[in-house]
């Protein structure tokens, strides 16, 4: 019986995953990586595809994830700008006016 060509690497990955640091990062997986796939299925209609064929489905998935990333970017920019507007430096720049 022969081992798989990547057997050593698989064992290394498992050792890292079962280390204290690996357990901590794996615990956060459900909050980050798995959440993206759940959002894609629930909010973006990716449970089923209306297309057939690898090329068409791949293009459809890329378009969906591009839209998701653009939405995240827009939200990040909006939040960043609102935080910048509220910093003390921005308040001083406005000569003490407290408009937000």
GURO-550714 format. One record per residue (C-alpha): chain; x, z, y. Coordinates in nm, 2 decimals. Example, Ala and Ser with C-alpha at 12.3 -4.5 7.8 and 13.67 -1.06 7.14 Angstrom:
// residues 2
{pt A {1.23 0.78 -0.45}}
{pt A {1.37 0.71 -0.11}}
***
This chain:
// residues 100
{pt A {0.00 0.00 0.00}}
{pt A {0.14 -0.09 0.34}}
{pt A {0.08 0.06 0.68}}
{pt A {-0.08 -0.12 0.96}}
{pt A {0.16 -0.28 1.20}}
{pt A {0.05 -0.04 1.48}}
{pt A {0.03 0.27 1.26}}
{pt A {0.31 0.45 1.44}}
{pt A {0.15 0.38 1.78}}
{pt A {-0.19 0.50 1.66}}
{pt A {-0.03 0.83 1.54}}
{pt A {0.14 0.87 1.87}}
{pt A {-0.18 0.82 2.06}}
{pt A {-0.36 1.07 1.84}}
{pt A {-0.08 1.33 1.89}}
{pt A {-0.11 1.29 2.27}}
{pt A {-0.49 1.31 2.25}}
{pt A {-0.48 1.63 2.06}}
{pt A {-0.22 1.79 2.29}}
{pt A {-0.35 2.04 2.56}}
{pt A {-0.30 1.78 2.83}}
{pt A {-0.47 1.51 2.62}}
{pt A {-0.77 1.73 2.55}}
{pt A {-0.81 1.80 2.92}}
{pt A {-0.81 1.44 3.02}}
{pt A {-1.03 1.34 2.72}}
{pt A {-1.28 1.60 2.83}}
{pt A {-1.31 1.42 3.17}}
{pt A {-1.38 1.09 3.00}}
{pt A {-1.75 1.15 2.98}}
{pt A {-1.76 1.20 3.36}}
{pt A {-1.56 0.89 3.45}}
{pt A {-1.53 0.60 3.20}}
{pt A {-1.85 0.66 3.00}}
{pt A {-2.05 0.70 3.33}}
{pt A {-1.95 0.35 3.43}}
{pt A {-2.09 0.20 3.11}}
{pt A {-2.41 0.41 3.14}}
{pt A {-2.46 0.30 3.50}}
{pt A {-2.41 -0.06 3.39}}
{pt A {-2.68 -0.03 3.12}}
{pt A {-2.93 0.17 3.32}}
{pt A {-2.89 0.04 3.68}}
{pt A {-2.77 -0.31 3.63}}
{pt A {-2.96 -0.44 3.33}}
{pt A {-2.67 -0.47 3.10}}
{pt A {-2.85 -0.35 2.78}}
{pt A {-2.92 -0.71 2.69}}
{pt A {-2.78 -1.04 2.81}}
{pt A {-3.00 -1.34 2.89}}
{pt A {-2.71 -1.57 2.80}}
{pt A {-2.55 -1.70 2.48}}
{pt A {-2.20 -1.78 2.42}}
{pt A {-1.88 -1.60 2.49}}
{pt A {-1.80 -1.79 2.81}}
{pt A {-2.14 -1.75 2.97}}
{pt A {-2.17 -1.38 2.88}}
{pt A {-1.82 -1.31 3.00}}
{pt A {-1.89 -1.47 3.34}}
{pt A {-2.22 -1.27 3.36}}
{pt A {-2.04 -0.94 3.28}}
{pt A {-1.76 -1.01 3.53}}
{pt A {-2.02 -1.09 3.80}}
{pt A {-2.21 -0.76 3.73}}
{pt A {-1.89 -0.55 3.74}}
{pt A {-1.77 -0.72 4.05}}
{pt A {-2.11 -0.63 4.22}}
{pt A {-2.07 -0.27 4.10}}
{pt A {-1.72 -0.25 4.24}}
{pt A {-1.83 -0.40 4.57}}
{pt A {-2.10 -0.14 4.59}}
{pt A {-1.85 0.14 4.52}}
{pt A {-1.62 0.00 4.79}}
{pt A {-1.89 -0.02 5.05}}
{pt A {-2.00 0.34 4.97}}
{pt A {-1.63 0.46 4.99}}
{pt A {-1.58 0.29 5.33}}
{pt A {-1.90 0.43 5.47}}
{pt A {-1.81 0.78 5.36}}
{pt A {-1.45 0.74 5.49}}
{pt A {-1.57 0.62 5.83}}
{pt A {-1.82 0.91 5.86}}
{pt A {-1.55 1.16 5.78}}
{pt A {-1.31 1.01 6.03}}
{pt A {-1.57 1.03 6.30}}
{pt A {-1.60 1.41 6.24}}
{pt A {-1.23 1.50 6.25}}
{pt A {-1.11 1.71 6.54}}
{pt A {-0.88 1.43 6.65}}
{pt A {-1.17 1.20 6.69}}
{pt A {-1.36 1.47 6.88}}
{pt A {-1.07 1.51 7.12}}
{pt A {-1.04 1.14 7.16}}
{pt A {-1.40 1.13 7.28}}
{pt A {-1.31 1.39 7.54}}
{pt A {-1.50 1.67 7.38}}
{pt A {-1.83 1.50 7.35}}
{pt A {-2.00 1.62 7.04}}
{pt A {-2.18 1.31 6.94}}
{pt A {-2.17 1.24 6.57}}
***
